[in-house]
């Protein structure tokens, strides 16, 4: 089930200019100048010889950037109000007795603290694994960017400027204090390496499987080569570490590898039946990098940890930005319903769809209409939201059974997210949380408040399962 998701690379507005340019985008201005979208900037040009801007743009990058902006680091009250460290001796099992307690996290963008489409120090600091560690009084080493590169990469800020008049949110790219070592106009980039001596948060924005290769281009993986330049994939990098407690958060959000979900075969019974799977080595469809990783974790007797059920990503706000009905209505306006690909159940908020629906875009250059070209897979999702529920049922059954086998605590994020989607979720300290508060501007990853919600739900699960008394975070502290 292929589709293009929100990437952390440079995004562009796909708007091919042809015919009479003065009729294309002409906001009300007091001069004879007008604005057009060109890559990730806004050009103000005279109405002569505009040419064909955008020819080299990549329509697969989904965010639409109108220029750039600067954002300064904001400090949050990460640590709780407790002056006494909780007793966590019950979950200290693996490390040598004379070594301090060590917790690690492994997973994707949510556990990495990604928000507003970016991976940056402020997000890392307010990531739920770090919030949990602070409440536990644990020294949790994060892969922070250097102080001068605190905005990391991919971060964006919403803007009200909307030249197309389309429904897709527009952003300004954060350009100050970034961690790019090299950044190409085609979306390629290289990041400055992580220079820390130790890392405990092995959650990567572009995580797709536990076999993700460490030399992957245009990803956060490249930062960790200096930790172990011999490690080929994620599993090798993590399992060489010694730790007491592990947070496994691999399926919480949408993945940035071109798929809504990286679907491996699910095994609802967990390890039961999988360990004795008789598939041939070349029959990869019956293997699961997730279960292979966790089987190796299982060998570490007495290890404690935390796992999560998968929330329904098909309900994320990102997939609500464009309505299928709106696309069909627009096509009907031009008697072009035949251009719709009937298998598309949900429409992605791509720049091309934004231009198709944009009230300021002349019909002569509207994508699909002007080319008489059919919408296809890159514009949406072909699975029905209701029928895909079986995937979550099976995957979450797998997670629940694995957690039982490993003797790990479990957070039922599926139902927590459902309550948030339905507007029925209230925090322990009386704050009502809806999707508006829970998600950041990218419509996929949690906001700071969203991270606090996950952290407190995690602490509650850990306390209940292991008999601890870790204090909860005060939600109101993060509303200031």
HUQUISUL-V140935 format. One record per residue. N is the residue number from 0. RES is the residue in three letters. PHI is phi in radians with two decimals (NA if undefined). OMEGA is omega in radians with two decimals (* if undefined). Layout:
BEGIN
((N;RES;PHI;OMEGA) (N;RES;PHI;OMEGA))
END
This chain:
BEGIN
((0;UNK;NA;-3.03) (1;UNK;-1.56;2.96) (2;UNK;-2.86;-3.14) (3;UNK;-1.74;-3.13) (4;UNK;-1.90;3.13) (5;UNK;-1.11;-3.12) (6;UNK;-1.71;3.10) (7;UNK;-1.70;3.11) (8;UNK;-1.44;3.12) (9;UNK;-1.41;-3.13) (10;UNK;-1.81;-3.06) (11;UNK;-2.42;3.04) (12;UNK;-1.62;-3.07) (13;UNK;-1.57;-3.10) (14;UNK;-2.47;-3.11) (15;UNK;-1.47;-3.06) (16;UNK;-1.72;3.08) (17;UNK;-2.68;-3.09) (18;UNK;0.92;-3.08) (19;UNK;-1.42;-3.01) (20;UNK;-1.12;-3.09) (21;UNK;-1.18;-3.13) (22;UNK;-1.64;-3.00) (23;UNK;-1.45;3.13) (24;UNK;-2.29;-3.06) (25;UNK;-2.41;3.10) (26;UNK;-1.07;-3.14) (27;UNK;-1.28;3.13) (28;UNK;-2.18;-3.12) (29;UNK;-1.47;-3.12) (30;UNK;-2.08;3.10) (31;UNK;-1.56;3.07) (32;UNK;-1.64;3.03) (33;UNK;-2.54;-2.99) (34;UNK;-1.83;3.05) (35;UNK;-2.33;3.11) (36;UNK;-1.49;-3.14) (37;UNK;-2.50;-3.12) (38;UNK;1.15;-3.12) (39;UNK;-1.85;3.11) (40;UNK;-2.25;3.05) (41;UNK;-1.93;3.12) (42;UNK;-1.72;3.00) (43;UNK;-1.92;-3.02) (44;UNK;-2.25;2.97) (45;UNK;-1.25;-3.04) (46;UNK;-1.56;3.13) (47;UNK;-2.20;2.99) (48;UNK;0.92;-3.13) (49;UNK;-1.28;-3.12) (50;UNK;1.31;-3.10) (51;UNK;-1.82;3.10) (52;UNK;-1.21;3.04) (53;UNK;1.61;-3.08) (54;UNK;-1.07;-3.08) (55;UNK;-1.66;-3.14) (56;UNK;-1.35;-3.10) (57;UNK;-1.90;-3.08) (58;UNK;-1.22;-3.14) (59;UNK;-1.46;3.03) (60;UNK;-1.45;-2.88) (61;UNK;-1.60;-3.11) (62;UNK;-1.24;3.13) (63;UNK;-1.87;-3.12) (64;UNK;-1.79;2.99) (65;UNK;-1.94;3.11) (66;UNK;1.36;-3.11) (67;UNK;-2.33;-3.11) (68;UNK;-2.73;3.11) (69;UNK;-2.08;3.11) (70;UNK;-2.37;3.13) (71;UNK;-1.72;-3.08) (72;UNK;-1.14;3.09) (73;UNK;-2.00;-3.11) (74;UNK;-1.62;3.10) (75;UNK;-1.93;3.12) (76;UNK;-1.35;-3.02) (77;UNK;-1.10;-3.10) (78;UNK;-1.33;3.14) (79;UNK;-1.37;-3.10) (80;UNK;-1.53;-3.08) (81;UNK;-1.24;3.11) (82;UNK;-1.61;-3.12) (83;UNK;-1.99;3.12) (84;UNK;-1.24;3.13) (85;UNK;-1.22;3.10) (86;UNK;-1.41;-3.13) (87;UNK;-2.01;-3.11) (88;UNK;-1.09;-3.13) (89;UNK;-1.16;-3.12) (90;UNK;-1.97;3.05) (91;UNK;-1.77;-3.03) (92;UNK;-2.30;-2.93) (93;UNK;-1.69;-3.05) (94;UNK;-1.07;3.09) (95;UNK;-0.99;-3.04) (96;UNK;-1.02;-3.13) (97;UNK;-1.61;3.13) (98;UNK;-1.83;3.13) (99;UNK;-1.17;3.12) (100;UNK;-1.01;3.12) (101;UNK;-2.26;3.06) (102;UNK;-2.03;3.03) (103;UNK;-2.22;3.08) (104;UNK;-2.20;3.09) (105;UNK;-2.39;-3.13) (106;UNK;2.85;-3.04) (107;UNK;-1.91;-2.94) (108;UNK;-1.11;-3.08) (109;UNK;-1.12;3.12) (110;UNK;-1.19;3.08) (111;UNK;-1.42;3.12) (112;UNK;1.45;3.13) (113;UNK;-1.08;2.99) (114;UNK;-2.67;-3.08) (115;UNK;0.91;3.09) (116;UNK;1.31;-3.03) (117;UNK;-2.22;3.12) (118;UNK;-2.07;-2.98) (119;UNK;-2.69;-2.99) (120;UNK;-1.06;-3.13) (121;UNK;-1.08;3.10) (122;UNK;-1.18;3.09) (123;UNK;-1.06;-3.10) (124;UNK;-1.12;-3.13) (125;UNK;-1.73;3.07) (126;UNK;-1.19;-3.04) (127;UNK;-1.08;3.07) (128;UNK;-1.08;3.14) (129;UNK;-1.23;3.08) (130;UNK;-1.11;3.11) (131;UNK;-1.10;-3.10) (132;UNK;-1.04;3.13) (133;UNK;-1.11;3.11) (134;UNK;-1.20;3.12) (135;UNK;-1.45;-3.07) (136;UNK;1.33;-3.08) (137;UNK;-1.75;3.06) (138;UNK;-1.35;-3.05) (139;UNK;-2.00;-3.08) (140;UNK;-1.43;-3.11) (141;UNK;-1.86;3.12) (142;UNK;-1.44;-3.11) (143;UNK;-1.10;2.94) (144;UNK;-1.29;-3.14) (145;UNK;-1.08;-3.06) (146;UNK;-0.99;-3.12) (147;UNK;-1.39;-3.13) (148;UNK;-1.96;-2.96) (149;UNK;-1.09;3.13) (150;UNK;-1.53;3.00) (151;UNK;0.87;3.14) (152;UNK;-2.62;3.02) (153;UNK;1.49;-3.06) (154;UNK;-1.24;-3.14) (155;UNK;-2.51;-3.14) (156;UNK;-2.19;3.13) (157;UNK;-1.11;3.06) (158;UNK;-2.28;3.10) (159;UNK;-1.47;3.11) (160;UNK;-1.16;-3.08) (161;UNK;-2.48;-3.06) (162;UNK;-1.19;-3.13) (163;UNK;-1.34;-3.01) (164;UNK;1.33;3.14) (165;UNK;-1.50;-3.03) (166;UNK;-1.44;-3.07) (167;UNK;-1.34;3.12) (168;UNK;-1.01;3.13) (169;UNK;-1.93;-3.06) (170;UNK;-2.33;2.90) (171;UNK;-1.96;-3.13) (172;UNK;-1.36;3.10) (173;UNK;-1.34;-2.99) (174;UNK;-1.96;-3.11) (175;UNK;-1.61;3.04) (176;UNK;0.89;3.11) (177;UNK;-1.61;-3.04) (178;UNK;-1.87;3.14) (179;UNK;-1.28;2.97) (180;UNK;-1.50;3.07) (181;UNK;-2.63;-3.11) (182;UNK;-2.47;-3.12) (183;UNK;-1.65;3.14) (184;UNK;-1.21;-3.11) (185;UNK;-1.60;3.13) (186;UNK;1.70;3.08) (187;UNK;-1.24;3.07) (188;UNK;-2.70;3.04) (189;UNK;-2.30;-3.07) (190;UNK;-1.80;3.03) (191;UNK;-1.15;-3.07) (192;UNK;-1.23;3.01) (193;UNK;-1.31;-3.02) (194;UNK;-1.84;-3.13) (195;UNK;-1.24;-3.14) (196;UNK;-1.43;-3.11) (197;UNK;-2.54;3.07) (198;UNK;-2.31;3.11) (199;UNK;-2.03;3.14) (200;UNK;-1.89;3.14) (201;UNK;-1.62;3.07) (202;UNK;-1.75;-3.02) (203;UNK;-2.08;-3.13) (204;UNK;-0.92;-3.06) (205;UNK;-1.66;-3.14) (206;UNK;-0.96;3.05) (207;UNK;-2.21;3.08) (208;UNK;-2.45;3.12) (209;UNK;-1.28;3.06) (210;UNK;-1.79;3.11) (211;UNK;-0.97;-3.05) (212;UNK;-1.39;-3.07) (213;UNK;-1.25;-3.12) (214;UNK;-1.67;-3.11) (215;UNK;-1.07;-3.13) (216;UNK;-1.37;3.05) (217;UNK;0.94;3.12) (218;UNK;-2.46;3.08) (219;UNK;-1.28;-3.14) (220;UNK;-1.03;-3.05) (221;UNK;-1.06;-3.13) (222;UNK;-1.17;-2.98) (223;UNK;-1.76;3.13) (224;UNK;-1.05;-3.08) (225;UNK;-1.28;3.10) (226;UNK;-1.21;3.10) (227;UNK;-2.71;-3.08) (228;UNK;-1.31;3.10) (229;UNK;-1.66;-3.13) (230;UNK;-1.20;-3.12) (231;UNK;-1.49;-3.10) (232;UNK;-2.37;-3.06) (233;UNK;-1.01;-3.10) (234;UNK;-1.01;-3.13) (235;UNK;-1.07;-3.10) (236;UNK;-1.12;-3.03) (237;UNK;-1.36;-3.01) (238;UNK;-1.31;3.01) (239;UNK;-1.42;-3.10) (240;UNK;-1.50;3.07) (241;UNK;-1.90;-3.07) (242;UNK;-2.72;-3.13) (243;UNK;-1.68;-2.99) (244;UNK;-2.39;-3.13) (245;UNK;-2.24;3.01) (246;UNK;-1.74;3.13) (247;UNK;-1.86;-3.03) (248;UNK;-2.28;-2.99) (249;UNK;-1.59;-3.00) (250;UNK;-2.21;-3.01) (251;UNK;-1.36;-3.04) (252;UNK;-2.24;3.02) (253;UNK;-1.16;-3.13) (254;UNK;-1.77;-3.03) (255;UNK;-1.76;-3.09) (256;UNK;-1.92;3.12) (257;UNK;1.69;3.10) (258;UNK;-2.17;3.00) (259;UNK;-1.09;3.06) (260;UNK;-2.41;3.08) (261;UNK;-1.47;-2.96) (262;UNK;-1.46;2.93) (263;UNK;-1.79;3.09) (264;UNK;-1.03;3.09) (265;UNK;-1.61;3.12) (266;UNK;-2.22;-3.06) (267;UNK;-0.89;-3.14) (268;UNK;-1.49;3.13) (269;UNK;1.28;-3.12) (270;UNK;-1.26;-3.09) (271;UNK;-1.08;-3.11) (272;UNK;1.64;-3.12) (273;UNK;-1.41;-3.09) (274;UNK;-1.04;-3.14) (275;UNK;-1.77;3.13) (276;UNK;-1.03;-3.06) (277;UNK;-1.69;-3.12) (278;UNK;-1.12;3.10) (279;UNK;-1.26;-3.13) (280;UNK;-0.96;-3.11) (281;UNK;-1.50;3.12) (282;UNK;-1.60;-3.03) (283;UNK;-1.15;-3.09) (284;UNK;-1.16;-3.14) (285;UNK;-1.74;3.13) (286;UNK;-1.88;-3.14) (287;UNK;-2.42;3.14) (288;UNK;-1.11;3.11) (289;UNK;-1.12;-3.13) (290;UNK;-1.20;3.09) (291;UNK;-1.08;3.11) (292;UNK;-1.11;-3.07) (293;UNK;-1.21;3.04) (294;UNK;-1.11;3.09) (295;UNK;-1.27;3.04) (296;UNK;-1.12;-3.12) (297;UNK;-1.03;-3.12) (298;UNK;-1.18;3.14) (299;UNK;-1.49;-3.05) (300;UNK;-1.05;3.09) (301;UNK;1.49;3.12) (302;UNK;-1.13;3.09) (303;UNK;-1.92;-3.09) (304;UNK;-3.04;-3.07) (305;UNK;-2.49;3.09) (306;UNK;-2.25;-3.06) (307;UNK;-2.38;2.94) (308;UNK;-1.30;-3.09) (309;UNK;-1.50;3.02) (310;UNK;-1.31;-3.13) (311;UNK;-1.38;-3.09) (312;UNK;-1.16;3.13) (313;UNK;-1.23;3.10) (314;UNK;-1.81;-3.13) (315;UNK;-1.11;-3.13) (316;UNK;-0.94;3.14) (317;UNK;-0.90;-3.11) (318;UNK;-1.55;3.08) (319;UNK;-1.86;-3.07) (320;UNK;-1.17;3.14) (321;UNK;-2.15;-3.14) (322;UNK;-1.70;3.09) (323;UNK;-0.99;-3.13) (324;UNK;-1.07;3.12) (325;UNK;-1.17;3.11) (326;UNK;-1.17;3.14) (327;UNK;-1.09;3.13) (328;UNK;-1.10;3.13) (329;UNK;-1.15;3.11) (330;UNK;-1.10;3.11) (331;UNK;-1.11;3.14) (332;UNK;-1.02;-3.12) (333;UNK;-1.83;-3.08) (334;UNK;0.88;-3.11) (335;UNK;-2.13;3.13) (336;UNK;-0.99;-3.12) (337;UNK;-1.13;3.14) (338;UNK;-1.39;-3.12) (339;UNK;-1.39;3.10) (340;UNK;-1.51;-2.96) (341;UNK;-1.04;-3.10) (342;UNK;-1.33;3.13) (343;UNK;-1.31;3.14) (344;UNK;-1.67;3.13) (345;UNK;-2.29;-3.12) (346;UNK;-1.70;3.09) (347;UNK;-1.42;3.13) (348;UNK;-1.43;-3.13) (349;UNK;-1.44;3.06) (350;UNK;-1.00;-3.14) (351;UNK;-1.17;3.09) (352;UNK;-1.16;3.10) (353;UNK;-1.05;3.12) (354;UNK;-1.22;3.09) (355;UNK;-1.05;-3.10) (356;UNK;-1.59;-3.07) (357;UNK;-1.19;-3.11) (358;UNK;-1.23;-3.13) (359;UNK;-1.68;-3.10) (360;UNK;-1.72;-3.12) (361;UNK;-1.08;-3.09) (362;UNK;-1.05;-3.11) (363;UNK;-1.19;3.10) (364;UNK;-2.17;3.10) (365;UNK;-1.09;3.09) (366;UNK;-0.94;-3.13) (367;UNK;1.27;-3.13) (368;UNK;-1.14;-3.08) (369;UNK;-1.19;-3.09) (370;UNK;-1.64;-3.02) (371;UNK;0.94;-3.03) (372;UNK;-1.96;-3.08) (373;UNK;-1.30;2.98) (374;UNK;-1.10;-3.09) (375;UNK;-2.36;-3.00) (376;UNK;-0.97;-3.06) (377;UNK;-1.16;-3.10) (378;UNK;-1.73;-3.11) (379;UNK;-3.05;-3.10) (380;UNK;-2.00;-3.06) (381;UNK;-1.68;3.14) (382;UNK;-1.64;3.08) (383;UNK;-1.35;-3.08) (384;UNK;-1.01;-3.11) (385;UNK;-1.28;-3.12) (386;UNK;-1.18;-3.11) (387;UNK;-1.35;3.12) (388;UNK;-1.04;3.12) (389;UNK;-1.06;3.11) (390;UNK;-1.08;-3.11) (391;UNK;-1.19;3.11) (392;UNK;-1.06;-3.12) (393;UNK;-1.22;-3.11) (394;UNK;-1.16;-3.14) (395;UNK;-1.28;3.01) (396;UNK;-1.11;3.08) (397;UNK;-1.02;-3.12) (398;UNK;-1.09;-3.12) (399;UNK;-1.06;-3.14) (400;UNK;-1.23;3.08) (401;UNK;-1.15;3.13) (402;UNK;-1.03;3.10) (403;UNK;-1.11;-3.13) (404;UNK;-1.13;-3.11) (405;UNK;-1.40;-3.07) (406;UNK;1.11;3.13) (407;UNK;-1.79;2.99) (408;UNK;-1.24;-3.07) (409;UNK;-2.38;3.05) (410;UNK;-1.91;-3.14) (411;UNK;-1.49;-3.11) (412;UNK;-1.16;-3.13) (413;UNK;-0.99;-3.10) (414;UNK;-1.30;3.07) (415;UNK;-1.11;3.09) (416;UNK;-1.10;3.12) (417;UNK;-1.03;3.11) (418;UNK;-1.14;3.09) (419;UNK;-1.18;3.09) (420;UNK;-1.02;-3.08) (421;UNK;-1.49;-3.14) (422;UNK;1.29;-3.09) (423;UNK;-2.01;-3.10) (424;UNK;-1.71;3.06) (425;UNK;-2.28;-3.12) (426;UNK;-1.25;-3.13) (427;UNK;-1.08;-3.12) (428;UNK;-1.85;2.93) (429;UNK;1.48;3.12) (430;UNK;-1.72;3.10) (431;UNK;-1.38;-3.09) (432;UNK;-2.09;3.03) (433;UNK;-1.94;3.12) (434;UNK;-1.02;-3.12) (435;UNK;-1.05;3.14) (436;UNK;-1.45;-2.98) (437;UNK;-1.29;-3.06) (438;UNK;-1.68;3.06) (439;UNK;-1.42;-3.01) (440;UNK;-1.14;-3.13) (441;UNK;-1.40;3.08) (442;UNK;1.30;-3.11) (443;UNK;-2.18;-3.02) (444;UNK;-1.71;-3.11) (445;UNK;-1.12;2.97) (446;UNK;-1.33;3.05) (447;UNK;-1.03;3.12) (448;UNK;-1.09;3.09) (449;UNK;-1.05;3.10) (450;UNK;-1.14;3.11) (451;UNK;-1.12;3.11) (452;UNK;-1.04;-3.13) (453;UNK;-1.12;3.13) (454;UNK;-1.07;-3.12) (455;UNK;-1.18;3.07) (456;UNK;-1.13;3.11) (457;UNK;-1.18;3.13) (458;UNK;-1.08;3.11) (459;UNK;-1.04;3.14) (460;UNK;-1.16;3.13) (461;UNK;-1.11;-3.14) (462;UNK;-1.03;-3.09) (463;UNK;-1.18;-3.03) (464;UNK;-1.34;-3.05) (465;UNK;-1.83;3.10) (466;UNK;1.22;-3.14) (467;UNK;-1.83;3.12) (468;UNK;-2.33;3.10) (469;UNK;-1.30;-3.12) (470;UNK;-1.22;3.10) (471;UNK;-1.46;3.08) (472;UNK;-1.37;3.06) (473;UNK;-1.47;-3.08) (474;UNK;-1.01;-3.09) (475;UNK;-1.08;3.13) (476;UNK;-1.08;-3.08) (477;UNK;-1.70;3.07) (478;UNK;-1.57;-3.07) (479;UNK;-1.34;*))
END
